[in-house]
Amino acid sequence: MFLAFIKNLFSKLARKKEDKEELPKELGCNCNNCDKEEKEKNPKTLCIHIDPLPCEPNPFFQCKEEFTKFFTEFESKITTVYRYYNMNNIFLKEYLSRSKEALQASREKRDENFSRYSSCYFINNNSFKDIHYMSTLMNIYMAFETLLKSISKDVAYDKNMSIEDVQEKNMPYLNGYMSFLEENFEKKGLFSGRENEFVNIIRKIRNDYIHDSMTEIPEGMERDIVKLFNLREGKRITVDDMLINNTFSIFGEIAGKLEKAYWAYKRDYLNTVIK
C-alpha cells in the first residue's frame, strides 16, 4: 500500500514537471521572404534568411596551380572573408532597417524609454557599419600581406637571404615585398601604377585605423581615390561596399599576377639548379 502511494506521488510530480516544461510558443517572423502565411509584427523578432552552409566561391582569385600552400591559403582566406562579409551585410541591412522601424514605433507610442532607445540606435547605426567594414578591410589586408611575405620568404631562401633582409629596406613591409618580388621575378612593371597607388591607400587606411582608431579618410586620400576610380569630383569617400569590393578585386588581381610570375620564376630557378 505504501509503495503504491509513493509510486502515485512520483507519477503526479512527473506530470507537473512535464506541464511546466512546455515548449515556448514560436515567435512571429517579420521576414518578407518567410514562407509563413501569417506574420506577427513583433518588433523584438528579427528573421533573416542566411544560407547555413555558404559554399559560394569568391569571384576575385582562384588558384591556377594547387601545389603552393601560400596561394591556396590565400584563396581560402579570401573566400572565408568574402562569405563573412556577405552574411554580415544581410544581417546589418535587416537589423538597421528593423531598428529604425522599432524606434519610430517607440516615438509614436510616446514610450518613456524612447530617449534611451534613440541614443542606442544612433550609436549602433554608426558603429556597427564602421566595425563591419573595417574588420573586413583588415582581414583582406592581412591575407594579402601574409601572401606577399610567404612568397618573399620562399624566394629569399633561394637567394640565401632571410626575410629580415627583405624587410630591412627603407619602406613599409608590404611595399618592400612587392619591390623585392618585382626585382627577383625580373618583371619590371609587374604591378601597375594604379595597383601600387591603391595598395598604398589601403595600407594608410589600415594604419590609421589600427593606431588611431580613425575611420574617416583624410581629404588628400579622398582625392586620390576619386581620381583612381574616375569618381565624381567632391564625392565623399568612406570605407563602404565600393571600397571593400575594389580591395577584394585589386588584391585578387595582384595575387593572380604573382602566381603566374612565381611559377615562371620557379621553373627558371629549378632549371638553373639542375644544370
C-alpha positions in Angstrom: 0.0 0.0 0.0 2.8 2.4 1.0 4.7 1.5 -2.2 1.6 2.2 -4.3 1.2 5.6 -2.6 4.9 6.5 -3.3 4.6 5.5 -6.9 1.4 7.5 -7.3 3.1 10.6 -5.7 6.1 10.4 -8.1 3.8 10.0 -11.0 1.9 13.2 -10.1 5.2 15.1 -9.6 6.4 13.9 -13.0 3.2 15.1 -14.7 3.5 18.5 -13.1 7.1 18.8 -14.3 6.1 17.9 -17.8 3.3 20.6 -17.7 5.9 23.2 -16.6 8.3 22.2 -19.4 6.0 23.2 -22.2 7.9 24.3 -25.4 7.9 28.1 -25.8 5.5 29.4 -28.4 7.1 30.0 -31.7 8.0 33.7 -32.2 6.4 35.5 -35.1 8.6 36.1 -38.1 9.0 39.5 -39.7 11.0 38.5 -42.7 9.3 39.4 -46.0 10.8 36.3 -47.6 9.4 33.9 -45.0 7.2 31.1 -46.2 4.8 31.5 -43.3 1.4 32.7 -44.4 0.8 34.7 -41.2 3.4 37.1 -39.8 3.2 38.7 -36.5 4.5 42.3 -36.2 6.8 41.7 -33.2 9.4 44.4 -33.1 11.6 42.2 -30.9 11.8 39.5 -33.5 14.3 39.6 -36.4 14.0 36.9 -39.0 16.8 36.7 -41.6 17.3 34.1 -44.3 21.0 33.2 -44.4 22.4 30.0 -46.0 23.7 27.9 -43.1 26.2 26.2 -45.4 27.5 29.0 -47.6 29.8 27.5 -50.3 29.9 30.2 -53.0 33.5 30.7 -54.3 35.0 34.1 -54.2 34.9 35.8 -57.6 38.3 37.5 -57.1 41.0 34.9 -57.0 41.2 31.1 -57.8 44.4 29.2 -57.8 45.6 28.0 -61.2 48.1 25.6 -59.6 47.4 23.5 -56.5 51.0 22.9 -55.4 51.8 26.0 -53.5 50.4 26.3 -50.0 50.5 30.1 -49.7 48.4 30.6 -52.8 45.8 28.0 -51.7 45.7 29.5 -48.2 45.2 33.0 -49.6 42.3 31.8 -51.7 40.8 30.0 -48.7 41.2 33.1 -46.5 39.7 35.5 -49.1 36.8 33.2 -49.7 36.1 33.0 -46.0 36.2 36.8 -45.6 34.0 37.2 -48.7 31.3 34.9 -47.2 31.5 36.5 -43.8 31.2 40.0 -45.4 28.1 39.0 -47.4 26.4 37.3 -44.5 27.1 40.3 -42.2 25.8 42.7 -45.0 22.5 40.8 -45.0 22.2 40.9 -41.2 23.2 44.6 -40.8 20.8 45.8 -43.6 17.8 44.0 -42.0 18.8 44.8 -38.4 19.3 48.5 -39.0 16.1 48.7 -41.0 14.1 46.9 -38.3 15.8 49.1 -35.6 14.6 52.2 -37.3 11.1 50.9 -37.5 11.1 49.9 -33.8 12.5 53.4 -32.9 9.7 55.1 -34.9 7.1 52.9 -33.2 8.5 53.8 -29.8 8.2 57.5 -30.6 4.7 57.2 -31.8 3.7 55.3 -28.6 5.4 58.0 -26.5 7.4 55.3 -24.9 9.2 56.5 -21.8 12.4 54.7 -23.0 12.4 56.5 -26.4 15.3 58.8 -25.5 17.4 55.8 -24.4 16.4 53.8 -27.5 17.2 56.7 -29.7 20.7 57.1 -28.3 21.4 53.3 -28.7 20.1 53.4 -32.3 22.3 56.2 -33.5 25.4 54.7 -31.7 24.7 51.3 -33.3 23.8 52.7 -36.7 27.2 54.4 -37.0 29.5 52.0 -35.1 28.2 48.7 -36.4 28.8 49.7 -40.0 32.3 51.0 -39.2 33.2 47.8 -37.4 31.8 45.7 -40.2 33.6 47.4 -43.0 36.9 48.0 -41.1 37.1 44.4 -39.8 36.6 43.1 -43.4 39.3 45.5 -44.7 41.7 44.4 -42.0 41.2 40.8 -42.9 41.7 41.3 -46.6 44.8 43.3 -45.9 46.1 40.7 -43.5 45.6 37.8 -46.0 47.3 39.9 -48.8 50.3 40.8 -46.7 50.7 37.2 -45.5 50.7 36.1 -49.1 53.4 38.5 -50.1 55.5 37.7 -47.1 55.3 34.0 -47.8 56.3 34.4 -51.4 59.1 36.7 -50.5 60.4 34.3 -47.8 60.4 31.5 -50.3 62.3 33.5 -53.0 64.7 34.9 -50.3 65.6 31.3 -49.3 66.6 30.6 -52.9 68.9 33.6 -52.8 70.4 32.6 -49.4 68.7 35.6 -47.8 66.4 35.9 -44.8 63.0 37.6 -44.7 64.6 40.1 -42.4 66.9 41.1 -45.3 63.9 41.9 -47.4 62.2 43.8 -44.6 65.2 46.0 -43.8 64.6 48.2 -46.9 63.7 51.7 -46.0 60.0 51.3 -46.8 56.9 49.7 -45.4 57.0 45.9 -45.3 54.2 45.5 -47.9 56.0 47.8 -50.4 59.3 46.1 -49.6 57.8 42.7 -50.5 56.4 44.0 -53.8 59.6 45.7 -54.8 61.7 42.5 -53.9 59.4 40.2 -55.9 59.3 42.5 -58.9 63.0 42.7 -58.9 63.6 38.9 -58.5 60.9 37.9 -60.9 62.7 40.2 -63.4 59.4 41.7 -64.3 59.5 45.5 -64.2 56.0 46.8 -64.2 54.6 43.6 -62.7 52.4 45.9 -60.6 50.8 48.8 -62.4 50.9 52.3 -61.1 47.2 52.1 -60.2 47.8 48.9 -58.2 50.7 50.4 -56.3 48.8 53.5 -55.5 45.8 51.5 -54.3 47.9 49.3 -52.1 49.4 52.4 -50.5 45.9 53.9 -49.9 44.6 50.7 -48.2 47.8 50.4 -46.2 47.4 54.0 -44.9 43.7 53.5 -44.1 44.6 50.3 -42.2 47.4 52.0 -40.2 45.2 55.0 -39.3 42.5 52.6 -38.0 44.9 50.4 -36.0 47.0 53.1 -34.5 44.5 55.9 -34.1 41.0 54.2 -34.4 40.4 56.6 -37.3 37.7 55.5 -39.7 37.4 58.8 -41.7 39.5 59.0 -44.8 41.7 62.1 -45.0 40.8 64.7 -47.7 44.0 64.2 -49.7 43.4 60.4 -49.8 39.8 61.0 -50.8 41.0 62.9 -53.9 43.4 60.1 -54.7 40.6 57.5 -54.6 38.3 59.8 -56.7 41.0 60.1 -59.3 41.9 56.4 -59.2 38.3 55.2 -59.9 37.1 58.2 -62.0 34.5 59.2 -59.5 32.6 62.4 -59.3 34.7 65.3 -58.0 33.9 66.2 -54.4 32.4 62.8 -53.7 32.6 61.9 -50.1 34.7 58.7 -49.7 34.2 56.3 -46.9 35.1 52.7 -46.2 32.0 51.2 -47.7 30.8 48.5 -50.2 32.5 50.2 -53.1 35.9 50.3 -51.4 35.6 46.8 -49.9 34.8 45.3 -53.3 37.6 47.2 -55.0 40.0 45.9 -52.4 38.9 42.3 -52.9 39.1 42.8 -56.7 42.5 44.6 -57.0 44.3 42.4 -54.3 42.9 39.4 -56.2 44.2 40.6 -59.5 47.7 41.2 -57.9 47.6 37.7 -56.4 46.8 36.3 -59.9 49.8 38.1 -61.4 52.0 36.9 -58.6 51.0 33.3 -59.0 51.8 33.3 -62.7 55.1 35.2 -62.2 56.1 32.9 -59.2 55.8 29.7 -61.3 57.7 31.2 -64.2 60.4 32.2 -61.8 60.4 28.7 -60.1 60.7 26.9 -63.4 63.7 29.0 -64.4 65.3 28.6 -61.0 64.9 24.8 -60.9 66.4 24.5 -64.5 69.4 26.6 -63.4 69.9 24.5 -60.2 69.6 21.2 -62.1 72.2 22.2 -64.6 
